[in-house]
Structure formats: C-alpha cells, structure tokens
Amino acid sequence: MYVNVAFIDDEPVVSLQEPADCRRFHVGVIGADDRARLDLALAGAGLGHLADDGDNAWVSVEGVRRLAVGHVGPAWDSEFAAMVEYAAGKGWLSPEGDKLRAHVEWPS
C-alpha cells in the first residue's frame, strides 16, 4: 500500500492506494517536487509530516487506518498490525509507536 499525494491544480489530493497490500509502504508524489508542499499536504490530511532528511515521511498509523476504512477486508487489521510490528523491528516506527517511516517517491 502507499499514500498517494497528487497535486492537481495546485491542490493536494491525498489517498491510500492498494490498501490490501501490507507488504510494502511508501509515499508517492505526483505533480510537484516540493518538500514544503508535501509536508503541508500530509499535515493537512492528518497523516503526519516529512522527515528531516526530506526523503522519508512520518505517517500516522491511525491516519492509515482511517483511509483504509471501507476499502479493505476483515483480515486487514491483523495484516496491518503485523506490518507495523515488522516496521518496529526495522526501526521504522516512531518511538511513540504512532507513526511509520515511509520512503517518499518523488516525481521523475
């Protein structure tokens, strides 16, 4: 799954794509290569913020759950929990346990 941030007519449209795929996670950006705008879009959607390195983002676990509602099956909660646990083991979960570190794929 991935968080998609598309800048359409200068407005960000944030969505969760391929939510049933809990084996991968990233933030994809379409239409802008602007770190400040991405940071504002993530914050505005209640999803988190860009990490200090600018190549990763901190994405809210609860925000992902909120975006997945109505788009996933009954097994998704346990699959997502396993993904969060895996991320924690790799150091990709915030110390508070509420945000996932996700690589940002910028437009090419």
Biopython code that builds the backbone (N, CA, C, O; Angstrom):
import numpy as np
from Bio.PDB.StructureBuilder import StructureBuilder

atoms = [
    (1, "MET", "N", (0.846, -1.170, 0.000)),
    (1, "MET", "CA", (0.000, 0.000, 0.000)),
    (1, "MET", "C", (0.889, 1.229, 0.000)),
    (1, "MET", "O", (2.064, 1.173, 0.363)),
    (2, "TYR", "N", (0.312, 2.317, -0.406)),
    (2, "TYR", "CA", (1.069, 3.566, -0.338)),
    (2, "TYR", "C", (0.127, 4.751, -0.229)),
    (2, "TYR", "O", (-1.015, 4.713, -0.688)),
    (3, "VAL", "N", (0.640, 5.806, 0.392)),
    (3, "VAL", "CA", (-0.078, 7.068, 0.476)),
    (3, "VAL", "C", (0.262, 7.838, -0.788)),
    (3, "VAL", "O", (1.433, 8.089, -1.074)),
    (4, "ASN", "N", (-0.752, 8.207, -1.537)),
    (4, "ASN", "CA", (-0.559, 8.948, -2.777)),
    (4, "ASN", "C", (-0.930, 10.414, -2.531)),
    (4, "ASN", "O", (-2.019, 10.712, -2.041)),
    (5, "VAL", "N", (-0.026, 11.313, -2.871)),
    (5, "VAL", "CA", (-0.290, 12.748, -2.770)),
    (5, "VAL", "C", (-0.155, 13.307, -4.170)),
    (5, "VAL", "O", (0.945, 13.420, -4.710)),
    (6, "ALA", "N", (-1.305, 13.658, -4.754)),
    (6, "ALA", "CA", (-1.325, 14.202, -6.111)),
    (6, "ALA", "C", (-1.670, 15.683, -6.028)),
    (6, "ALA", "O", (-2.669, 16.065, -5.418)),
    (7, "PHE", "N", (-0.841, 16.506, -6.643)),
    (7, "PHE", "CA", (-1.108, 17.943, -6.679)),
    (7, "PHE", "C", (-1.828, 18.240, -7.991)),
    (7, "PHE", "O", (-1.231, 18.224, -9.067)),
    (8, "ILE", "N", (-3.123, 18.511, -7.872)),
    (8, "ILE", "CA", (-3.978, 18.760, -9.035)),
    (8, "ILE", "C", (-4.455, 20.203, -8.936)),
    (8, "ILE", "O", (-5.091, 20.587, -7.954)),
    (9, "ASP", "N", (-4.150, 20.993, -9.947)),
    (9, "ASP", "CA", (-4.473, 22.427, -9.913)),
    (9, "ASP", "C", (-3.978, 23.060, -8.615)),
    (9, "ASP", "O", (-4.684, 23.851, -7.989)),
    (10, "ASP", "N", (-2.749, 22.702, -8.218)),
    (10, "ASP", "CA", (-2.080, 23.225, -7.025)),
    (10, "ASP", "C", (-2.709, 22.801, -5.703)),
    (10, "ASP", "O", (-2.265, 23.246, -4.645)),
    (11, "GLU", "N", (-3.736, 21.949, -5.740)),
    (11, "GLU", "CA", (-4.346, 21.455, -4.517)),
    (11, "GLU", "C", (-3.942, 20.000, -4.294)),
    (11, "GLU", "O", (-3.993, 19.202, -5.230)),
    (12, "PRO", "N", (-3.544, 19.641, -3.079)),
    (12, "PRO", "CA", (-3.174, 18.245, -2.831)),
    (12, "PRO", "C", (-4.405, 17.365, -2.657)),
    (12, "PRO", "O", (-5.360, 17.730, -1.971)),
    (13, "VAL", "N", (-4.361, 16.207, -3.290)),
    (13, "VAL", "CA", (-5.379, 15.179, -3.108)),
    (13, "VAL", "C", (-4.643, 13.981, -2.518)),
    (13, "VAL", "O", (-3.765, 13.403, -3.159)),
    (14, "VAL", "N", (-5.006, 13.614, -1.296)),
    (14, "VAL", "CA", (-4.319, 12.553, -0.579)),
    (14, "VAL", "C", (-5.217, 11.325, -0.524)),
    (14, "VAL", "O", (-6.391, 11.416, -0.166)),
    (15, "SER", "N", (-4.649, 10.171, -0.885)),
    (15, "SER", "CA", (-5.418, 8.927, -0.868)),
    (15, "SER", "C", (-4.515, 7.759, -0.499)),
    (15, "SER", "O", (-3.289, 7.859, -0.550)),
    (16, "LEU", "N", (-5.146, 6.655, -0.128)),
    (16, "LEU", "CA", (-4.427, 5.426, 0.163)),
    (16, "LEU", "C", (-4.658, 4.484, -1.007)),
    (16, "LEU", "O", (-5.797, 4.134, -1.316)),
    (17, "GLN", "N", (-3.579, 4.076, -1.656)),
    (17, "GLN", "CA", (-3.654, 3.206, -2.823)),
    (17, "GLN", "C", (-3.233, 1.789, -2.446)),
    (17, "GLN", "O", (-2.356, 1.587, -1.605)),
    (18, "GLU", "N", (-3.868, 0.825, -3.077)),
    (18, "GLU", "CA", (-3.568, -0.595, -2.850)),
    (18, "GLU", "C", (-3.534, -0.924, -1.348)),
    (18, "GLU", "O", (-2.567, -1.515, -0.867)),
    (19, "PRO", "N", (-4.581, -0.546, -0.613)),
    (19, "PRO", "CA", (-4.559, -0.700, 0.840)),
    (19, "PRO", "C", (-4.476, -2.149, 1.326)),
    (19, "PRO", "O", (-4.046, -2.385, 2.455)),
    (20, "ALA", "N", (-4.866, -3.099, 0.523)),
    (20, "ALA", "CA", (-4.815, -4.500, 0.953)),
    (20, "ALA", "C", (-3.397, -5.069, 0.952)),
    (20, "ALA", "O", (-3.157, -6.130, 1.528)),
    (21, "ASP", "N", (-2.459, -4.374, 0.311)),
    (21, "ASP", "CA", (-1.076, -4.850, 0.220)),
    (21, "ASP", "C", (-0.268, -4.340, 1.416)),
    (21, "ASP", "O", (0.275, -3.236, 1.385)),
    (22, "CYS", "N", (-0.198, -5.146, 2.451)),
    (22, "CYS", "CA", (0.524, -4.756, 3.665)),
    (22, "CYS", "C", (1.976, -5.217, 3.649)),
    (22, "CYS", "O", (2.610, -5.300, 4.702)),
    (23, "ARG", "N", (2.501, -5.513, 2.486)),
    (23, "ARG", "CA", (3.890, -5.969, 2.386)),
    (23, "ARG", "C", (4.843, -4.853, 1.973)),
    (23, "ARG", "O", (6.059, -5.050, 1.961)),
    (24, "ARG", "N", (4.311, -3.699, 1.640)),
    (24, "ARG", "CA", (5.161, -2.572, 1.257)),
    (24, "ARG", "C", (4.446, -1.285, 1.649)),
    (24, "ARG", "O", (3.223, -1.256, 1.791)),
    (25, "PHE", "N", (5.223, -0.231, 1.819)),
    (25, "PHE", "CA", (4.627, 1.032, 2.241)),
    (25, "PHE", "C", (5.544, 2.170, 1.831)),
    (25, "PHE", "O", (6.749, 2.129, 2.080)),
    (26, "HIS", "N", (4.973, 3.179, 1.206)),
    (26, "HIS", "CA", (5.728, 4.379, 0.860)),
    (26, "HIS", "C", (4.761, 5.530, 0.633)),
    (26, "HIS", "O", (3.545, 5.352, 0.702)),
    (27, "VAL", "N", (5.300, 6.696, 0.364)),
    (27, "VAL", "CA", (4.513, 7.869, -0.020)),
    (27, "VAL", "C", (4.890, 8.193, -1.454)),
    (27, "VAL", "O", (6.064, 8.404, -1.758)),
    (28, "GLY", "N", (3.907, 8.233, -2.331)),
    (28, "GLY", "CA", (4.135, 8.584, -3.728)),
    (28, "GLY", "C", (3.630, 9.995, -3.993)),
    (28, "GLY", "O", (2.555, 10.372, -3.527)),
    (29, "VAL", "N", (4.395, 10.764, -4.732)),
    (29, "VAL", "CA", (4.033, 12.155, -5.023)),
    (29, "VAL", "C", (3.870, 12.315, -6.528)),
    (29, "VAL", "O", (4.699, 11.853, -7.312)),
    (30, "ILE", "N", (2.793, 12.972, -6.911)),
    (30, "ILE", "CA", (2.515, 13.249, -8.326)),
    (30, "ILE", "C", (2.295, 14.751, -8.489)),
    (30, "ILE", "O", (1.533, 15.353, -7.733)),
    (31, "GLY", "N", (2.956, 15.349, -9.465)),
    (31, "GLY", "CA", (2.659, 16.719, -9.850)),
    (31, "GLY", "C", (3.435, 17.819, -9.155)),
    (31, "GLY", "O", (3.247, 18.990, -9.485)),
    (32, "ALA", "N", (4.287, 17.496, -8.220)),
    (32, "ALA", "CA", (5.086, 18.529, -7.553)),
    (32, "ALA", "C", (6.314, 17.888, -6.946)),
    (32, "ALA", "O", (6.257, 16.772, -6.429)),
    (33, "ASP", "N", (7.406, 18.590, -7.010)),
    (33, "ASP", "CA", (8.640, 18.124, -6.391)),
    (33, "ASP", "C", (9.045, 19.167, -5.353)),
    (33, "ASP", "O", (10.126, 19.752, -5.422)),
    (34, "ASP", "N", (8.154, 19.381, -4.394)),
    (34, "ASP", "CA", (8.315, 20.456, -3.434)),
    (34, "ASP", "C", (8.111, 19.903, -2.023)),
    (34, "ASP", "O", (6.995, 19.559, -1.633)),
    (35, "ARG", "N", (9.191, 19.824, -1.279)),
    (35, "ARG", "CA", (9.133, 19.233, 0.052)),
    (35, "ARG", "C", (8.205, 19.997, 0.998)),
    (35, "ARG", "O", (7.480, 19.382, 1.781)),
    (36, "ALA", "N", (8.219, 21.300, 0.936)),
    (36, "ALA", "CA", (7.365, 22.100, 1.819)),
    (36, "ALA", "C", (5.889, 21.838, 1.523)),
    (36, "ALA", "O", (5.078, 21.736, 2.443)),
    (37, "ARG", "N", (5.549, 21.733, 0.265)),
    (37, "ARG", "CA", (4.146, 21.466, -0.101)),
    (37, "ARG", "C", (3.721, 20.073, 0.328)),
    (37, "ARG", "O", (2.592, 19.880, 0.780)),
    (38, "LEU", "N", (4.616, 19.096, 0.191)),
    (38, "LEU", "CA", (4.289, 17.746, 0.636)),
    (38, "LEU", "C", (4.087, 17.730, 2.150)),
    (38, "LEU", "O", (3.141, 17.114, 2.642)),
    (39, "ASP", "N", (4.950, 18.391, 2.879)),
    (39, "ASP", "CA", (4.823, 18.452, 4.328)),
    (39, "ASP", "C", (3.473, 19.035, 4.732)),
    (39, "ASP", "O", (2.803, 18.501, 5.616)),
    (40, "LEU", "N", (3.074, 20.124, 4.088)),
    (40, "LEU", "CA", (1.776, 20.744, 4.373)),
    (40, "LEU", "C", (0.613, 19.827, 3.997)),
    (40, "LEU", "O", (-0.384, 19.770, 4.717)),
    (41, "ALA", "N", (0.729, 19.111, 2.882)),
    (41, "ALA", "CA", (-0.333, 18.200, 2.446)),
    (41, "ALA", "C", (-0.518, 17.061, 3.437)),
    (41, "ALA", "O", (-1.648, 16.718, 3.783)),
    (42, "LEU", "N", (0.584, 16.471, 3.897)),
    (42, "LEU", "CA", (0.489, 15.386, 4.871)),
    (42, "LEU", "C", (-0.119, 15.874, 6.181)),
    (42, "LEU", "O", (-0.987, 15.215, 6.752)),
    (43, "ALA", "N", (0.334, 17.019, 6.650)),
    (43, "ALA", "CA", (-0.203, 17.582, 7.895)),
    (43, "ALA", "C", (-1.683, 17.931, 7.733)),
    (43, "ALA", "O", (-2.487, 17.666, 8.627)),
    (44, "GLY", "N", (-2.036, 18.519, 6.609)),
    (44, "GLY", "CA", (-3.417, 18.913, 6.359)),
    (44, "GLY", "C", (-4.370, 17.734, 6.299)),
    (44, "GLY", "O", (-5.549, 17.868, 6.624)),
    (45, "ALA", "N", (-3.868, 16.583, 5.886)),
    (45, "ALA", "CA", (-4.685, 15.371, 5.817)),
    (45, "ALA", "C", (-4.655, 14.598, 7.135)),
    (45, "ALA", "O", (-5.268, 13.535, 7.243)),
    (46, "GLY", "N", (-3.951, 15.121, 8.133)),
    (46, "GLY", "CA", (-3.844, 14.439, 9.416)),
    (46, "GLY", "C", (-3.015, 13.176, 9.345)),
    (46, "GLY", "O", (-3.242, 12.229, 10.098)),
    (47, "LEU", "N", (-2.038, 13.164, 8.425)),
    (47, "LEU", "CA", (-1.239, 11.966, 8.205)),
    (47, "LEU", "C", (0.185, 12.054, 8.715)),
    (47, "LEU", "O", (0.884, 11.041, 8.727)),
    (48, "GLY", "N", (0.636, 13.198, 9.130)),
    (48, "GLY", "CA", (1.999, 13.281, 9.628)),
    (48, "GLY", "C", (2.787, 14.402, 8.999)),
    (48, "GLY", "O", (2.274, 15.496, 8.759)),
    (49, "HIS", "N", (4.072, 14.101, 8.731)),
    (49, "HIS", "CA", (4.953, 15.161, 8.227)),
    (49, "HIS", "C", (6.162, 14.541, 7.543)),
    (49, "HIS", "O", (6.454, 13.356, 7.703)),
    (50, "LEU", "N", (6.836, 15.356, 6.798)),
    (50, "LEU", "CA", (8.069, 14.950, 6.141)),
    (50, "LEU", "C", (9.171, 14.829, 7.195)),
    (50, "LEU", "O", (9.263, 15.654, 8.103)),
    (51, "ALA", "N", (9.999, 13.802, 7.067)),
    (51, "ALA", "CA", (11.130, 13.625, 7.980)),
    (51, "ALA", "C", (12.195, 14.674, 7.665)),
    (51, "ALA", "O", (12.190, 15.270, 6.587)),
    (52, "ASP", "N", (13.088, 14.891, 8.593)),
    (52, "ASP", "CA", (14.124, 15.905, 8.430)),
    (52, "ASP", "C", (15.003, 15.683, 7.206)),
    (52, "ASP", "O", (15.516, 16.643, 6.630)),
    (53, "ASP", "N", (15.182, 14.418, 6.798)),
    (53, "ASP", "CA", (16.046, 14.150, 5.650)),
    (53, "ASP", "C", (15.382, 14.476, 4.313)),
    (53, "ASP", "O", (16.066, 14.534, 3.291)),
    (54, "GLY", "N", (14.058, 14.690, 4.299)),
    (54, "GLY", "CA", (13.349, 15.044, 3.074)),
    (54, "GLY", "C", (13.107, 13.895, 2.122)),
    (54, "GLY", "O", (12.384, 14.057, 1.139)),
    (55, "ASP", "N", (13.692, 12.734, 2.386)),
    (55, "ASP", "CA", (13.491, 11.567, 1.533)),
    (55, "ASP", "C", (12.530, 10.570, 2.146)),
    (55, "ASP", "O", (12.192, 9.565, 1.520)),
    (56, "ASN", "N", (12.086, 10.837, 3.367)),
    (56, "ASN", "CA", (11.165, 9.972, 4.089)),
    (56, "ASN", "C", (10.097, 10.834, 4.748)),
    (56, "ASN", "O", (10.258, 12.043, 4.911)),
    (57, "ALA", "N", (9.007, 10.182, 5.121)),
    (57, "ALA", "CA", (7.936, 10.866, 5.833)),
    (57, "ALA", "C", (7.552, 10.036, 7.044)),
    (57, "ALA", "O", (7.738, 8.819, 7.056)),
    (58, "TRP", "N", (7.021, 10.691, 8.053)),
    (58, "TRP", "CA", (6.431, 10.017, 9.204)),
    (58, "TRP", "C", (4.927, 10.038, 9.007)),
    (58, "TRP", "O", (4.309, 11.102, 8.997)),
    (59, "VAL", "N", (4.339, 8.856, 8.849)),
    (59, "VAL", "CA", (2.918, 8.736, 8.510)),
    (59, "VAL", "C", (2.164, 8.120, 9.682)),
    (59, "VAL", "O", (2.568, 7.083, 10.208)),
    (60, "SER", "N", (1.096, 8.743, 10.081)),
    (60, "SER", "CA", (0.281, 8.316, 11.200)),
    (60, "SER", "C", (-0.331, 6.930, 10.979)),
    (60, "SER", "O", (-0.978, 6.684, 9.961)),
    (61, "VAL", "N", (-0.122, 6.039, 11.932)),
    (61, "VAL", "CA", (-0.718, 4.707, 11.880)),
    (61, "VAL", "C", (-2.237, 4.835, 11.877)),
    (61, "VAL", "O", (-2.910, 4.168, 11.091)),
    (62, "GLU", "N", (-2.783, 5.680, 12.740)),
    (62, "GLU", "CA", (-4.242, 5.869, 12.789)),
    (62, "GLU", "C", (-4.763, 6.522, 11.517)),
    (62, "GLU", "O", (-5.874, 6.225, 11.079)),
    (63, "GLY", "N", (-3.971, 7.410, 10.921)),
    (63, "GLY", "CA", (-4.372, 8.030, 9.661)),
    (63, "GLY", "C", (-4.496, 7.003, 8.547)),
    (63, "GLY", "O", (-5.420, 7.072, 7.736)),
    (64, "VAL", "N", (-3.570, 6.050, 8.502)),
    (64, "VAL", "CA", (-3.639, 4.980, 7.510)),
    (64, "VAL", "C", (-4.889, 4.139, 7.756)),
    (64, "VAL", "O", (-5.611, 3.804, 6.817)),
    (65, "ARG", "N", (-5.140, 3.802, 9.014)),
    (65, "ARG", "CA", (-6.357, 3.032, 9.336)),
    (65, "ARG", "C", (-7.610, 3.775, 8.882)),
    (65, "ARG", "O", (-8.531, 3.175, 8.328)),
    (66, "ARG", "N", (-7.637, 5.075, 9.119)),
    (66, "ARG", "CA", (-8.794, 5.897, 8.734)),
    (66, "ARG", "C", (-9.000, 5.868, 7.223)),
    (66, "ARG", "O", (-10.131, 5.733, 6.757)),
    (67, "LEU", "N", (-7.916, 5.993, 6.452)),
    (67, "LEU", "CA", (-8.029, 5.984, 4.998)),
    (67, "LEU", "C", (-8.415, 4.606, 4.447)),
    (67, "LEU", "O", (-8.978, 4.509, 3.357)),
    (68, "ALA", "N", (-8.114, 3.555, 5.192)),
    (68, "ALA", "CA", (-8.402, 2.191, 4.725)),
    (68, "ALA", "C", (-9.855, 1.776, 4.945)),
    (68, "ALA", "O", (-10.336, 0.850, 4.291)),
    (69, "VAL", "N", (-10.552, 2.438, 5.845)),
    (69, "VAL", "CA", (-11.926, 2.059, 6.166)),
    (69, "VAL", "C", (-12.776, 1.998, 4.901)),
    (69, "VAL", "O", (-12.803, 2.932, 4.099)),
    (70, "GLY", "N", (-13.473, 0.865, 4.746)),
    (70, "GLY", "CA", (-14.357, 0.680, 3.596)),
    (70, "GLY", "C", (-13.662, 0.187, 2.338)),
    (70, "GLY", "O", (-14.310, -0.064, 1.322)),
    (71, "HIS", "N", (-12.327, 0.046, 2.405)),
    (71, "HIS", "CA", (-11.560, -0.366, 1.224)),
    (71, "HIS", "C", (-10.783, -1.657, 1.437)),
    (71, "HIS", "O", (-10.045, -2.090, 0.551)),
    (72, "VAL", "N", (-10.944, -2.279, 2.612)),
    (72, "VAL", "CA", (-10.181, -3.484, 2.937)),
    (72, "VAL", "C", (-11.095, -4.528, 3.558)),
    (72, "VAL", "O", (-12.191, -4.223, 4.028)),
    (73, "GLY", "N", (-10.620, -5.761, 3.547)),
    (73, "GLY", "CA", (-11.394, -6.860, 4.106)),
    (73, "GLY", "C", (-11.188, -7.016, 5.604)),
    (73, "GLY", "O", (-10.422, -6.270, 6.213)),
    (74, "PRO", "N", (-11.882, -7.998, 6.202)),
    (74, "PRO", "CA", (-11.830, -8.186, 7.654)),
    (74, "PRO", "C", (-10.462, -8.610, 8.183)),
    (74, "PRO", "O", (-10.171, -8.378, 9.357)),
    (75, "ALA", "N", (-9.625, -9.213, 7.369)),
    (75, "ALA", "CA", (-8.291, -9.645, 7.833)),
    (75, "ALA", "C", (-7.282, -8.502, 7.839)),
    (75, "ALA", "O", (-6.172, -8.657, 8.347)),
    (76, "TRP", "N", (-7.656, -7.372, 7.285)),
    (76, "TRP", "CA", (-6.710, -6.274, 7.121)),
    (76, "TRP", "C", (-6.139, -5.781, 8.445)),
    (76, "TRP", "O", (-4.943, -5.504, 8.531)),
    (77, "ASP", "N", (-6.965, -5.666, 9.469)),
    (77, "ASP", "CA", (-6.469, -5.145, 10.754)),
    (77, "ASP", "C", (-5.278, -5.951, 11.261)),
    (77, "ASP", "O", (-4.277, -5.379, 11.693)),
    (78, "SER", "N", (-5.383, -7.277, 11.210)),
    (78, "SER", "CA", (-4.268, -8.092, 11.697)),
    (78, "SER", "C", (-3.073, -8.017, 10.753)),
    (78, "SER", "O", (-1.930, -8.034, 11.210)),
    (79, "GLU", "N", (-3.314, -7.934, 9.447)),
    (79, "GLU", "CA", (-2.213, -7.797, 8.485)),
    (79, "GLU", "C", (-1.503, -6.459, 8.661)),
    (79, "GLU", "O", (-0.276, -6.391, 8.597)),
    (80, "PHE", "N", (-2.264, -5.409, 8.880)),
    (80, "PHE", "CA", (-1.661, -4.096, 9.096)),
    (80, "PHE", "C", (-0.892, -4.077, 10.416)),
    (80, "PHE", "O", (0.198, -3.511, 10.487)),
    (81, "ALA", "N", (-1.447, -4.689, 11.458)),
    (81, "ALA", "CA", (-0.744, -4.761, 12.745)),
    (81, "ALA", "C", (0.587, -5.498, 12.584)),
    (81, "ALA", "O", (1.587, -5.114, 13.191)),
    (82, "ALA", "N", (0.601, -6.554, 11.769)),
    (82, "ALA", "CA", (1.857, -7.284, 11.510)),
    (82, "ALA", "C", (2.845, -6.402, 10.768)),
    (82, "ALA", "O", (4.047, -6.463, 11.023)),
    (83, "MET", "N", (2.345, -5.577, 9.844)),
    (83, "MET", "CA", (3.222, -4.660, 9.125)),
    (83, "MET", "C", (3.829, -3.637, 10.081)),
    (83, "MET", "O", (5.018, -3.333, 9.991)),
    (84, "VAL", "N", (3.031, -3.116, 10.981)),
    (84, "VAL", "CA", (3.520, -2.146, 11.966)),
    (84, "VAL", "C", (4.558, -2.804, 12.872)),
    (84, "VAL", "O", (5.578, -2.195, 13.192)),
    (85, "GLU", "N", (4.305, -4.033, 13.280)),
    (85, "GLU", "CA", (5.260, -4.760, 14.121)),
    (85, "GLU", "C", (6.576, -4.992, 13.377)),
    (85, "GLU", "O", (7.653, -4.842, 13.952)),
    (86, "TYR", "N", (6.485, -5.355, 12.109)),
    (86, "TYR", "CA", (7.686, -5.542, 11.289)),
    (86, "TYR", "C", (8.461, -4.233, 11.187)),
    (86, "TYR", "O", (9.684, -4.216, 11.327)),
    (87, "ALA", "N", (7.741, -3.132, 10.940)),
    (87, "ALA", "CA", (8.377, -1.818, 10.840)),
    (87, "ALA", "C", (9.096, -1.469, 12.142)),
    (87, "ALA", "O", (10.190, -0.906, 12.119)),
    (88, "ALA", "N", (8.487, -1.801, 13.266)),
    (88, "ALA", "CA", (9.111, -1.527, 14.561)),
    (88, "ALA", "C", (10.434, -2.268, 14.684)),
    (88, "ALA", "O", (11.412, -1.719, 15.192)),
    (89, "GLY", "N", (10.467, -3.500, 14.225)),
    (89, "GLY", "CA", (11.687, -4.304, 14.287)),
    (89, "GLY", "C", (12.799, -3.771, 13.403)),
    (89, "GLY", "O", (13.975, -4.030, 13.659)),
    (90, "LYS", "N", (12.442, -3.033, 12.371)),
    (90, "LYS", "CA", (13.422, -2.454, 11.454)),
    (90, "LYS", "C", (13.811, -1.017, 11.832)),
    (90, "LYS", "O", (14.668, -0.413, 11.188)),
    (91, "GLY", "N", (13.175, -0.476, 12.881)),
    (91, "GLY", "CA", (13.452, 0.907, 13.267)),
    (91, "GLY", "C", (12.648, 1.922, 12.476)),
    (91, "GLY", "O", (12.997, 3.102, 12.438)),
    (92, "TRP", "N", (11.571, 1.469, 11.844)),
    (92, "TRP", "CA", (10.748, 2.340, 11.001)),
    (92, "TRP", "C", (9.462, 2.790, 11.688)),
    (92, "TRP", "O", (8.529, 3.243, 11.024)),
    (93, "LEU", "N", (9.409, 2.671, 12.995)),
    (93, "LEU", "CA", (8.260, 3.113, 13.772)),
    (93, "LEU", "C", (8.755, 4.164, 14.754)),
    (93, "LEU", "O", (9.813, 4.005, 15.363)),
    (94, "SER", "N", (7.993, 5.230, 14.906)),
    (94, "SER", "CA", (8.405, 6.296, 15.823)),
    (94, "SER", "C", (8.509, 5.742, 17.248)),
    (94, "SER", "O", (7.878, 4.734, 17.565)),
    (95, "PRO", "N", (9.297, 6.392, 18.106)),
    (95, "PRO", "CA", (9.425, 5.921, 19.489)),
    (95, "PRO", "C", (8.075, 5.831, 20.213)),
    (95, "PRO", "O", (7.896, 4.995, 21.099)),
    (96, "GLU", "N", (7.144, 6.684, 19.836)),
    (96, "GLU", "CA", (5.814, 6.670, 20.450)),
    (96, "GLU", "C", (4.943, 5.548, 19.893)),
    (96, "GLU", "O", (3.898, 5.227, 20.460)),
    (97, "GLY", "N", (5.376, 4.955, 18.782)),
    (97, "GLY", "CA", (4.623, 3.872, 18.156)),
    (97, "GLY", "C", (3.420, 4.315, 17.354)),
    (97, "GLY", "O", (2.548, 3.507, 17.037)),
    (98, "ASP", "N", (3.366, 5.606, 17.022)),
    (98, "ASP", "CA", (2.183, 6.116, 16.333)),
    (98, "ASP", "C", (2.419, 6.533, 14.880)),
    (98, "ASP", "O", (1.472, 6.894, 14.182)),
    (99, "LYS", "N", (3.679, 6.486, 14.417)),
    (99, "LYS", "CA", (3.979, 6.890, 13.034)),
    (99, "LYS", "C", (4.935, 5.900, 12.385)),
    (99, "LYS", "O", (5.884, 5.417, 13.003)),
    (100, "LEU", "N", (4.653, 5.614, 11.113)),
    (100, "LEU", "CA", (5.516, 4.752, 10.303)),
    (100, "LEU", "C", (6.435, 5.615, 9.457)),
    (100, "LEU", "O", (6.010, 6.629, 8.903)),
    (101, "ARG", "N", (7.682, 5.216, 9.359)),
    (101, "ARG", "CA", (8.627, 5.894, 8.471)),
    (101, "ARG", "C", (8.421, 5.330, 7.077)),
    (101, "ARG", "O", (8.478, 4.116, 6.880)),
    (102, "ALA", "N", (8.184, 6.198, 6.117)),
    (102, "ALA", "CA", (7.911, 5.776, 4.747)),
    (102, "ALA", "C", (8.814, 6.527, 3.782)),
    (102, "ALA", "O", (8.967, 7.745, 3.878)),
    (103, "HIS", "N", (9.407, 5.797, 2.858)),
    (103, "HIS", "CA", (10.217, 6.417, 1.811)),
    (103, "HIS", "C", (9.301, 7.234, 0.897)),
    (103, "HIS", "O", (8.184, 6.811, 0.596)),
    (104, "VAL", "N", (9.770, 8.391, 0.461)),
    (104, "VAL", "CA", (8.993, 9.228, -0.454)),
    (104, "VAL", "C", (9.506, 9.001, -1.867)),
    (104, "VAL", "O", (10.700, 9.137, -2.133)),
    (105, "GLU", "N", (8.604, 8.656, -2.764)),
    (105, "GLU", "CA", (8.925, 8.520, -4.179)),
    (105, "GLU", "C", (8.468, 9.801, -4.873)),
    (105, "GLU", "O", (7.274, 10.044, -5.049)),
    (106, "TRP", "N", (9.448, 10.608, -5.258)),
    (106, "TRP", "CA", (9.191, 11.897, -5.904)),
    (106, "TRP", "C", (8.949, 11.699, -7.396)),
    (106, "TRP", "O", (9.377, 10.690, -7.955)),
    (107, "PRO", "N", (8.271, 12.642, -8.052)),
    (107, "PRO", "CA", (8.055, 12.528, -9.496)),
    (107, "PRO", "C", (9.382, 12.530, -10.241)),
    (107, "PRO", "O", (10.330, 13.215, -9.855)),
    (108, "SER", "N", (9.429, 11.750, -11.315)),
    (108, "SER", "CA", (10.669, 11.712, -12.101)),
    (108, "SER", "C", (10.603, 12.624, -13.289)),
    (108, "SER", "O", (11.564, 12.711, -14.054)),
]
sb = StructureBuilder()
sb.init_structure("model")
sb.init_model(0)
sb.init_chain("A")
sb.init_seg("    ")
for serial, (resi, resn, name, xyz) in enumerate(atoms, 1):
    if name == "N":
        sb.init_residue(resn, " ", resi, " ")
    sb.init_atom(name, np.array(xyz, "f"), 0.0, 1.0, " ", f" {name:<3s}", serial, name[0])
structure = sb.get_structure()
